Amino acid sequence: MDPLQDFQDGNILIVDDDAGILTSAQLFLKQYYSKVYVELNPQKISNHFKKHLIDIVLLDMNFQKGKNDGDDGFGVLQEILKIQSNTLVIFMTAYGDIDMAVKALKCGAIDFITKPWKNEKFLTTMETAIKLAESRKQVADLKNSRQYYSENEAKDVEGFVGRAPEFVRVKQALDKVAATDANILLLGENGTGKGLAAKYIHQNSARSERSMITIDMGAISETIFESELFGHEKGAFTDAIQLKKGRLELAHKSTLFLDEIGNLSLASQAKLLSVLQNQKFTRLGSNEEISVDIRLICATNMPLYEMVEQGTFREDLLYRINTVEVKMPSLAERLPDIPLLMQHFLSEYKFKYKKTTLTIAELEMEKLKRMNWPGNIREFQHAIERAVILADGIKLLASDFQSSRFKVEKFSNADSLDLKQMEITFIKKAMALHDGNITHAAKELGIDRLALHRRLEKYGIQ
């Protein structure tokens, strides 16, 4: 390893009752690793774990003069593993013998070096330990991220198909930027496939071996935004009963997808901007800065440029997230793709609901192209699923795909075409359908969350 190259990741703690050993080891390792801490008193080791994210401990085996049996070190080792079970411990001793080395490994240490050390052997041992620590982190991150990662992500991308000129143009643009680390802003109406486009970008990027991490900004409140994004230390607040890694940390070396970015408050925008500028953040309840390497994809159906003019969205954040800007076409702009989308979704739901003989005639497919799909692909997909569930025969008709959820009911005034009353009815139906969830109801109605808030207040709908 060249001392002039960039510092390596990894937090190292050296514990020894000899100040000279501590200074020598720290000065040597500081040439290669940016975070090297030292401690003379083994009883104070826990303080370092509270302040820092310790990966590796270099531990002396004897802390009492005249003793050389290693019992002191073995006892401290057990205490370290109680504090943080995945810590890698390397023993150091001036009395190196094979029996003690074997005992050290059996007790949980990963390696054993003698003092005085040879620099080359010392550095090789540290390189191996750092690689092992990184490997363990990746396994832990993968486990933690499964709650945010759909196992069907790769399968979902199979539905990102189309031959309509507008879609082909978009896909070509995504193919160009996917291989880069450029930040991407996806714009477009609700239901146009912005989330699927984000998955497509990630699957075709150099980061695809790790899970894409998603945050729906419209579904989390401002009060939990920081905890979700940055994570928190145990005891950081009342309900913080254990350490939690935030989505930023889980997205290290991968892709972070911020859906509904337009819903972010100005205060939260400032915090996000700081992370994007510095590529560093701090968990709640901690002073330890954590560096991250993420590729950012954002999506919204909201008019961000108008919001900048109105002072509700930061201009500097907008230009940070839209290195490449792509507008997803509505389903009305890609009607030639309806047969392809039908084939994909129909195949999926026929298998799911065990109705494998279902078919739809080409004539009926043409009728579907003339129907209005204000909810775009999401509405079209839901209509197909519903039609398959309710199908009695083996042939589907265009009429089977008509949505019944928002049919205008007969009012007491049966001939009324009052637009206000129709809007109130639609809003009430959407709110009822989604149990009062404003974000989901807004998506169903094809409007943004703020617009639905205004209508709820305007009409006094609870």
N, C-alpha and C positions, 0 to 999 in steps of 0.2 A: 504494500500500500504506500502511495506517495504522500508524504506529509503536506505537500503543497496542494493536494486536491481538496475538494469540498469535504467539510466535516460529515461524518456518518451519523445516522440516527441511532438513538439508544441512550438511556440514562443510566449512568454507572455510579455506584456507591462503593467506596473503599473504606473498610473498617479495620483499623490496626492500632495497637497501643503505642506504636513507635512513630513519633511525628516525622522522623526522617524518612521512613518508609512511605508514609502518606504523601509527603511532598514529592518524593522521587517518582512514585507511581502516578500521581496526578499530573505532574509536569510532562511525563512521557505520554500518557494517554490523551492529554489535552491537544496534542499534535494531530490527533485523529478523530477524537470525539468531542463534541461541543459541550456536553453536560456531564461533568465528572465531579462528584461530591466526595467529601472525606469526613470521617468521624473517628475520634480517639476512643470514645466511650461506647461500648456495645449496648449499654442500657438506653442510649439515646437514639438507637436506630429507628424506632417507631416514628420519631419526629420527622425524619426524612421522608418516610412513606406518606405522611400527612401533607407534606409540602410539595413533593415531587412524584412523578410517575417513574418509579425505579424499575428498571428491567433486569439489571445484573448487579450482584453484590460480590465484591472481592473481599473475602473474610479471612482474617487471621485465625489460626487454630488455637493459639494459646494467649491468654490475657493475664496470667499470673506468673510472676517471676519464679523460675525454678521448675515450672511444669512444662512437659513436652509430650503429654499423652493425647492432646487434642480434645479432651473432654469439654473444655470451655467452648471451643468452636462448634462442637456438635450440639451443645445446648443452645447456643445463639442461633444456629441453623434452624432448629425446630421452632424457635420464636419467630424467625423471619417467615417461615412457611405458614405459620399461623396468621401472621399479618396479611400476607399475600401469597397464596399457594402457588402461583405460577412464576414466582421470582426465580431466576437462575442464579445459583450460588457457586462460586469458584473458591476453593480453599487455598490459602497461602500459608506456608510453614517453612521454617528453617531446618526442620527435621523430616526430610522426605524419606519415607520408606513405603514399600508396596502394601504392607498390611494396613497402614493408616489410610492410604489412598483408596483401597478397596472398601474400608469401613466408611470413608467419606462418601463414596458413590452410593453405597447401600443406604446411607442416611438421607440422601436426597440431593447431594451436590452433583454438578455436571462435569466438573473437572478439578484438577489438583496441580498447583505449580509450587516450585520450591524457591526460597529466597537464599541468596540473591538470584534474580531471574536473568535469563538471557533475553534481550529485547525482541529478537526475532521470534522466539518461542512464545513469549508473552503476548506479542501482537497477534500471532496465529491463533492462540487460544481465545483471545477477545473477538477476533473476526468470526470464529466458529460460533461463539456464544451469541453474538449479535444476530447472526443469520438464524439461529435457533429461536431467539426471542421474536424476531420478525415473523417467522413461520408460525409460532404460537399465536401471535397477535392476529394474523390473517385468519387462522382457524376460529379464534374467538369472535372476530368481527363478522365472519361468515355466519356463525351461529346467531349472533345478535341481530344481524340484518335480515334474517329469514322472516321476521314479523313484518318487514316492509317489502319483501321481495316475492313476487309471484312466481311459483314454479312453472307457470304457463307462459312466462314472458317470451321465450323463444317461439312458442307456438302462436302467441298473439301476433307476432310480427308477420306470420304467414298471411294474415288478413290485410297487410299493408300492400294492396294490389290495385291496379287500375291501368287503363289505357287511354283515358280521356286526356286531351292535351294539357289541361290545367294540372292534372295530377302528375303526368309525366314530367312536366316542368319542375314541379316541386320535388319529386323524387330524385331527379338529376341534380338539383341543388343540394339536397341532403347527402347524396352519394359523394359529392365533392368535399363537403365540410366534415363528414363523419370521421374521416381519417385524421383530421386535425384536432387540436385542443381548443379551437375557437368557441367562445360562448355564443349560444344560439337562442334567439327569441322567436317563439312560435306564436303567431297571431291567427285569429279566425273565430268564427261563430262557435257556440257550444255544439258539441257532437260531431265536429269535423275530423276528429282523429288526432288531435294535438298530442295526447298522451301516447298513442300508438307510434306517432312520428318520433317522439323522444326515445321510445324503446328501440325503434329502428336505427336511430343514430347511434345509440349505445352499443347495440349488437354488432354494428359495423365499424366500431372504433377499436383502437388499440387497448382500451380499458375493459373490453367485454368479458374478460375472465373473472372480473369481480362484479357483484350485484349493483345494479343501478338503484340508488336510494331516492325515494320520492317523498316530497312534502306537499300536501294539498293546503295551500295558504287560506283557502276559503273554509276549511273544515277545522282549523285550530284557532283558538282564541288568542288574543294578544298576551294574556297572562301566562300562557304556557308556551308561547313562541320560543322564548330564550331557552327554556329547558329542553324543548324538542330539538332545537337547532344546535345548541352548544353542549347539552348534557349537564349533569350536575354531580357534585361530590356527595357522599353520604353525609347527611346532616345539614346540607346547604339550606334547607327549609323544612317546614314541619313534616311534610309527607315524603321527604327524601330519605327513605329507609335504607337505600343502598346506592352505590355508585352507578350512574347511568351514562353511557356514551351517547352523545347527540348524533343527529343525522350527518352533521359535517364530518365528524370523526369516522363514522361508518362509511362515508363516501370517499375516504382517503384513497388515492390512486384509482378512483372510479369516477362515476358520473352522478351529480346531484341534480335532480329534476324538481324545480319549484313550480308547481301548478298553481294557477290562479294568482300569479304574482301581483296583479293589480289590487288585490284585497289587503296588501300589506300596509300597515299604518306608517306614518312618517317616522316615528320613533324607531320602529323595527327596520325600516328601510336604511336608516343611518347605521344601525348595528350590522346589518348585512353588508352594506357598502364597505365598512371598515374591514370586515373579514376578506372580502374580495380584493381589496387593495393590498392588504398585508399578508394574506394567506396564513394568518394566525388567528387563534381565538383562545378564550379561557373558559373552562367549565364554570358553572355557577358554584360559588363556594370555594374556588381555588384561585391561586395567584400564578399558577404554572401555565405558561403559554404553550399551546400545542400547534405545531405547523401542519398544514394540510395541503395536499395536492389534489385538486378536484377539477373536473370539467363541468361547467354549469350550463344547464338548459332550462329556460323559463318559458312559461306559456300563459296566455291570457286572452280573453275575449273583450277586454275593456280597452277603451281608447287612450292608451298611455300618453300619447303626444298631447291630446287635449287635457289630460290630467296634469301634465307638466305645466301647461299654461295656467291651469286653475290652481296650481300650487299644492296638489294632492299627491303628486308623484315626483320624486327627485330627478332632476335632469341628469345629474352626474351618475346616478344609479342606472338610469335608462341606457346611457351610452356605455356603461360598463357591461351590461348584460346583452346588448344587441350588436355584438361584433358582426354577426350574420343574422339577418331578419328574414323569416319565411312566413308567408301567409298561406294558411291551409284553405283550399277551396271548399265551398259549400257543396252539398250533394246536388243541388240544382245546377252547379257548374260542371258536374261530372256525371251526367245522366248516362252516358255510354257505359259507365262502370257498374250500373245496377245489376246486370246479369252476373258479373264476376263476384260482386259482393253477395248476391243471392246464393250463388253456388257455395261460397265459403261458409256463410252463416247457416244455410240450410243443411249442409253436410254436418256441421257441428251439432246442431240441435236435433237432427234425425238420430244421430248416434246417442246423444244425451238422453233423449226421451224414448228411445227404442222404437222409432217409427221409420225404419230404414227404407220402406217402399214408397214414401212420399215423393211426388214429383210436381213440377209446375210447367205448364205449356208455354211455348215461346210467345203466343198471343197474349197470355196473361202477364208475361214479363213486360211486354210493350205497354200494357195498361199501367203497370207500376211506374214506368218512366213518366207518365202523364199526371201522376198523383203528386200532391204537395207534401213535402217532407221538411217542415220548418225545424224539426229537431235533428236534421241531417242524418249522418250514418248511425248515431246512437239510436235515434227513433226508428230508423229502418231496421236495425238489428233487433230491437225490442219487439217490433211488429212481426218479424219472422219467428222469433221464439214463441210469441203468443199464438201465432197461426199454427205452428207445429203442435203445441200443447192442446189446442182446441180442435185439431183436425180429426174428422171421423172417417173420411175416405182415404184414398191414395193419391188424389189429385187436388192440388191447392189452386184456388182462384184468387184473382186480384182483390176481390171483395173480402177475402179472408184476412187481408192485411190492413183493412181500415181500422184505425184506432178508435176504440170505443170510450177511451178514458176522458176525452175532451169534447164529446158530442154536446151540442148546445141543448140543454134540457128545455122542456116546455115550461115557460113561466106561467104565473097566474094569468098574465096577459099573453095568450098563446101566440099572437101574431107579432110580439115585440121583437124588434131588431136593435134594441138599445145597446150601443157598443159598451157603455159604462157597465151595464148589468152583465153583459157577456164577459167582460174582463174580470169583474168581481167573481163570477161563477168559475172561470178558469183558475183564478188564483186560489179560491177556496178548495177546488178539487186537487190542485197540485199540492197545497199544504196538507190536505187530508191524506193524500196518497203517500206522502213522505213524512207523516207523523210530525208535522211542524218544523222539519229541518229546512231552514231557509235556503241554505246553499244548494241542496238537492232539488228543492222546488224551483229555484231560479233556473237551474240547468234544464229542468223539464219544460219550463215555459220559454226557454230560449232567450232569457234576459240575464243580466248580471245581478249579483247579490244586492248591490246598492240600489239598483232600479226596483227590485222587488221590495226592499225595505221602504222605499218612498211610497210605493203603491199600498203597502199594508197600512202605513200611517195615514195616507190619503183617504182610504176607504174604512179605516177603523177596524181592520180585520185582525183578530187576535191569533 
